Amino acid sequence: MAPQVNSSAHVQPEDVKVWMAAVAALGAACCCFIFIAFLNRKLQRQPIGRDIGVPKLDALAQQVKSGSRAFLKEEYKYLSVYVFIWFVLLIVLFSISPMKEGAKTDGIRSAACLLVGALLSGFAGFIGMTVATDGNVRTTVACASGSLNDGLRVAFTAGAAMGFGVVGLAATGLSVLIILMKINRTQLEAVQYTHSFGFGASSIALFARVAGGIYTKAADVGADLVGKVEAGIDEDDPHNPAVIADNVGDNVGDVAGMGADLFESYIGSLIGAATLGKNEPIFLALPLWLGAAGLLGSFIGFFF
């Protein structure tokens, strides 16, 4: 008897259309990473404190950077427990009640999307914090040795690297997951799995934004109480060690938290638009191709 061939193993025309829709976002994301490498190289070439004879600036910047990394390390340690709990719950829930009748991998698919979303959201915040702390001292030096416009250009370069990093990670994660989740599933079912991707990103963004905001406000108030009330010195006076904690809070709250928040918002808008497309590949392609076109426009706009 001739062996039976599973028709689902063959590539269907719908699969090719979905892949074509995702390829645009994936290609734009690759361009993002190349552009980020260019921006980071440009940023690292900018002078720092020792180049203008003030090495103390570099020492202070390093303290802020190490403090920011220590905070994120501690924060992500607790968030990993939260994400793991939801990871297990999704496996159990969607294994018991799968989205597709008789499917045995729905729990793993949903949980994997959640995990990828959480990891990329946390990584987006880490990238933003790293670039910001590297850009802080270089912006200061540019303003001190040049003009306000010189400092603005350095700060804009650092901000652009963070922004493109967030969008690049989001586009990569979503496009790759759509391609993988489409295997043996319809387009609508594949997009439904990515809802967990958005949920994972939202989980990290929520806590990163709130925890970072609480920390920066607590550090700000503490620095003011110690400096202005007790010691009678000016705000952000270098004699007040709490100023370092205040600057750490600004980076982890307004930069790392913002990076994770922007990642979640961008992902949410793409997934929402893709869900409305149901099983029409052209409607799935529309938000992804528009996002890719927006990225290309941003590349050009950076230089003007």
N, C-alpha and C positions, 0 to 999 in steps of 0.2 A: 504494500500500500504506500502510495506517495505521501510524504510528510505534509502536514497542513501548515500553511504559512499564515501567521497572524497579520491580518491586514493593517492593524494599528502600528506595526513596526515600520511600514512604508511611510515615506515623506508625502504628506498630503499637500495639495495646492494651497489650502488655508494656512498650513504651517509656514510655507515660503512667504506668504503675504505678511504674516505676523513677524517673521524674522526680518523682513525688509523694513517693517515699521520700527523695530527695535534697533536696527543697525544704524539708523541716523543718529539716535541719541547716543549710542555707544561710540560712534565715530567722533561726535562732538565732544564727548567726555575725554577721549584720547587726546584730542587737540587741546583740551583744558589742561591736562597734566603736562603736556609739552610747554604750554604757555606759562604754567606755574613754575616750571623749572627755569624758564627765562626770567620771570619776575624775581624768583628767589636769588638767582645769580646776580641780577641787577641790584637787589637789596643788599646782599652780602658785600658788594663792592663799595658801598657807601662808607664814609669814614666813621670811626667810633671815637670814644673818649681819648684813647691813647694817641690817636692821630692828631689831636689838637692840644696835646699836653695836659689833658685832664683825665687820667686813668681812673679817678674816683667814680666817674660816670659809669664806667664799665663794671666796677665792683658793685655799685648800687643796682645796675640793670641785672646783673647775675643773681643778686639776692631776690629781686622780684621774680625772675624767671624760675629759680629753684623753688621759691615759695608757691608759685602758681602750679608747678608740676606736682609738688607734694600735696596740694589741695585736691587736684584732679585725681591723683592716685588714690587718695583716701575716699573721695566721693565715688569713683568708679568701682571701688571695692564693694561698697554697700549696694550700689546699683546692680552689680553683677548677680547678687543674691536675688534681688527683685526680678530681674530678667529671667533667671533660671527657674523661679517659681512659675512664671507665666509660660515658659518654654515647656515645662512638664504638663501644666494644665491644658495647653493647646493640644499636645499630643494625645492626652486622655480624652478630651472633649470631642475632637474631630475624628478620633478613632472609633468612638462610640456612636457618634452621629455625623458621618461624613457628608460633605457637600454633594458628592456624587454617589449615587446608590451603588453599594457593593465595593466602593473604593477602599483599599487597605492602606494607602499611603497619604491620605488627606491630613492626618495628624502630623506626620513628619514634614510634609510640605509646608503647612501653616506655621509650624514651630520653627522650621529653618528660615522662613521669610522673616519671622519675628526676630530671630537671632541676628540675621544679617542687617536688618534695619537698626537694631540697637548698637551693633558694633560700628556701623558706618556713621551713625549719628554721633556716637562718642568720639570717633576718630575725627569727624568734622570739627568738633569743638576743640580737640587737641591741636589740630592744624592751625586753627584760628588763634589759639593762645600762644603757640610757638612763634608764629609769624609776628604777632603783635608785640611780644616781648623782645624779639629781635629788632623790630622797627622802632620801638620806643627810644632807645638810646641814639639810634641813627637819625631820627627826626630831631631830637634835641641838639645833636651836633650840627646838623644841617642848618637849623635856625641860628645857633650860636655863631657859626663860622660864615654863614651866608645871609640869606634873607628869609622872610616868612614864606615866600613862594617856594624856596628850596626845600623847606621843611614840609610844606604841603605836598610836594611831589614825592618825597620819600614816604610820607604817611599814606598817600594814595596808592603807591606801589604795594605797600604791605597790605592795605585793605583789599586791593584787587586780587592779590594772591590768596587771601582767605576766601573771598567771594567765589572765585573760580574753583577753588578746592572744594567748597561746599557743593556747588552745582555739579562739578565733575563726579564726585562720589555719588551723588543722588542719581544722576543719569546712568552711571555705570551699574549701580545696584539694581535699579528698576529694570533696565533693558535686559540685563543678564538673567534676572529672575523671571521675567516674562518669557524669555526663550526657553528656560529650563522648565518652568511650570506648564508650558504649552504641550509638553510631551504627554501623549495619550489623553489630552484634555481639550475641551473647546476653548475658544478665545476668552469667553466670559468667565469660565471656571479658572483659567490661568490668571486673569486679572483679579478675581476674587481672592486668590491666595495672597496676592500682593497687598491686600488690606492689612494682613498681619505685618508686612514690611513697614507700612505706615504707622501701625500701632507700636511697633518696636522703636521706631524713630521718635514718636511722640512721648514714649515713656522716658527716654533719656533726656529729651528736650525739656520736658516738664520739670524734672528734678534738677537738671543742670541750671536751668534758668532761675528756679526758685531758690535752690541752695546757694548758688552764686550770688543772687541778689541779697539774701539774708546775710551772707558772710560779708559782702562789701559794705552793707549798711552798718552792721555791727562794728566792723573795723573802722569805718568812717566816724561813727559816734564815739567809739573808744579813743581814737586819735584826737578828736576835738576835746573830749572831757579831760584827757591827760594833758594835752598841750595848752589849750586856751584857758581852761578853768583852773587846773592845778599848777601848771608851770608858768602860765602867763606868756606863752610864746606864740608866734604867728602860726596860721594854718600851713601845713605841709613844711614846717621848719625841719631841716635835716637833723636837728638835735633830738627830735622826737622819733624814737624807734618804731612807734605805732604807724608812722607814715608808710613804712614798708608794707605792713599788713594792709593798709588802705589801698596801696597800689596793686597788691596781689588781688585784693577783692575786685578792683576795677577790671583786671584782666580776666579773672575766672567768671565774673558775673556778666560784664558787658561785652566780652569777647568770646570766651569759650561757650557760655550759655547762649549767646546770640547765634554763634555758629551752629549749634545743635538745633536751635529754634528755627533758623532759616532753612536748614536741611529738612526738618519736618514739614515746614510750610510748603516748600517746593515739591516735596514728594506727595503731600496731600493733594495739591492742585492737579498734579499729573495723574495720580491714581483716580481722583474723582472724575476727571474728564474722560479717562480711558474706560471707566466703568460704564459711563453713559453710552459708549460705543457698542456695548453688548457683543454680538458676534460679527460685527462688520469690521473687517480689517482696516478699511479706509478711515473709520472713526477712531480706531486705536492709533493709527499713524498720525492723525492730525495733531494731537497735543505733543507727541514726541518729536515730530518734524518741526513744529513751531518752536519748541524748546531748543532744538538744535539750531534753528535759524536765529533765535535770540542770542545764543551763545556766540555765533559767528559775528553778529552785529556788535556784541560787547567787545570782542577781540579788536574790531576796527575802531570802535569808539574810545578804547583805552588810549589811543595815540592822538586823540584830538580834544 
